[in-house]
Amino acid sequence: MQIFKLIYKNAFRHKLRTFLTIAGISIAILSFGLLRTVISAWYVGVEASSANRLVTRNSISLIFPLPISYKDKIRQIDGVSNVSYGNWFGGIYIDEKNFFANFAVEPESYLKLYPEYVLPPDQKAAFLRDRKGFFAGRKLAEKYKWKPGDTVVLKGTIFPGEWDFVLRAIYKGRDKNIDETQFIFHWDYLNETMKKTAPLRADQVGFYMISVKNPALAADVSVAVDKTFKNSLAETLTETEKAFQLSFISMSEAIVVAIQMVSFVVIIIIMAVMANTMAMSARERFSEYAVFKTLGFGGAYIAGLIFGESLFITSIGCILGIILTFPAAQAFGSAMSQFFPVFNVSVKTIYLDIASSLVVGITAAIIPSYRAVSISIADGLRRIG
């Protein structure tokens, strides 16, 4: 118990230096936590992917459509339990800065495929009845203050024109990593309008979403789907939902790597700051350590004092940094919701914060403790005054 009192007194012997070091560690942990949360937000779609869902698109590119007639052939493939389809709509709400994902889908099969989108039963029934209806995520509805029954107009980019929709349901995510900023409406509404305004673009979909009976069948079903449409006018590429999401992330992989590197540079910088603090503290106490040695205390005891002080200071900074990370992440997530619809501090990030602070605390104490232990009693006592 006595050693803990000494560690505490030593840590706050120079209060200003200690408080500045703690502040530096807190800011570093806060920065590290936010950067790691950005990386987690980048991969949130991958984490939310289901192992028993596949995505089929045109083998050339996602921008090329597929015939709607493919759905019946896909349903007949062994291992397929459900098939849905849709189009990326790319509509704009009022202004281009108001970006959010909006899709046209076959509603009943889509909602069966994605049970993580939780809709109130009465609102779900109202959405299914109304061909011009749509359902939106909770965060999206809150952002624009939409209520069930409101009419929302999107300006089409891929599908030109002014498109009127009626909000019929607001969904919540079953899990924390579910995107609650999506806008989803009936594919039939889009297709019927295309038949009138652009007949050549009617009866086409951008992608198929396939549910397999068992995740172990995913690879076989993917091969079977692509084999079915091989040498057709629109050949397909089928992959797991996770692989589909990763294909988008790979386009910005350089940015993700850069953020990862910056996050570790932050830790290296604060490690240098902490090492300097401990070196100064140990240098000032060489005479005290020499006295400890004359009284019979061994090198392990002296090293314990130095390591304990270093870990004590870094622990306080880590705790403060973690506490500050949550409100900072909430503010950042609100400001950047257009780019990061899901921005939550994960348990993994907290563990990384703790691990980083431990590494900093231990590393910063190695050289000072070595010097304190190895210095002779005579050399230590010479430093008095």
C-alpha positions, 0 to 999 in steps of 0.5 A: 500500500505504501508504494501506491502512496509514493506513486501518487505523490511522485506523479503530482510532485510537479503539478503543472507538468503532470497536468499538461502531460495528462492533457496531452495524453487525453487529446491524443487518446481522443484523436486516436479514438475518433480516427479509429471510429472513422475507420469503423464507420467506413466498414460499417456496411461490411460489418452489417452484411449478412452471410446468407445474402448475395448481390447480383449485378451486371458483370461489366459494371454496376451502372449497366442494368439487368432484365427483370426476367432474370428473377424467375430463373434465379428463384429456380436455382437450388439453394435460393430461398428468396429474391428481391431486386432494385435500382439505385435512384440517385434522387436529390432532395431540394439541394444537391448537398442534401445527399442520402441513399435512395433506392427503388425496390420490390418491397415485400421480398426486400423487407423479408431479406432485410429483417434488420429494418424494423417498421411498425406493423401499421406503417409497414402495411400502409407502405405496402398498400401505397405504390407512391409510398416510401419508408425512411430511416429514423435519422433521415426523418428526424433530420428533415422533420418528416412525418408519416403522411408527408409528401416528399419530392425528389429530383431525379438525376439518373431518372430525370423528372420531379418524383412525388413520394408519400412517407408511409413508414419510418424504420429503426435499425435492429442493431447499432450498426444499421444505417438509418438514413436510407430512402426506399420506395416501390420499384413498380412506381419507377418502372411504370413511369419509365414505361411512359417516359422512357420505354427502353429503360423499363423492365430493368433493374440495377441489382438482384439481392438473393437469400440462400438457405444456408451460408455454406451454399453461397459460393455454389449459388453464386457460381450457378447464377452466373453460369445461368446467364453466361453468354447472354446479352447481360452476363452477371457477377454474383458475390456475397453482400460482404464482398459487394460492400468491400468492392466500394471500400477498395476504391478509397483504400488509400484514404483508409490506410492514410487515416490508420497511419495518422492514428498510430503517428498520434500515439507515437508522438504522445509516447515521445512526450510521455517519455520526456516527462518520465525522463525528467522526473527520474533524473530529478530523483536519482538522489532519492533512488540512491537513498532507497538503495542504501536503505536496502530497497532493490532495483525492482522496487525502484523500477516499480515506482517509475513504471507505476508513476508512468502508468498512473499518469497515462491511465488518467489521460486515457480515462479522460480521453475515452470519456471525451471521445463519446460527445466528440464522436456524437458531434462529429457524427452529426456534422458528417452524417451525410458521409457517415450515417453510422458513427458509433464508438465501438468496444474495439476502439475503447480496447485499442485506446486502453492498449495504446495507453498501456504501451505508452506508459510502459515504453515511456518508463523503460529507459528512465527505470533502467538508468535509475536502477543501474546508477550507482549509489555514489553517483546518485548521491552526488546529484544532491543539490 
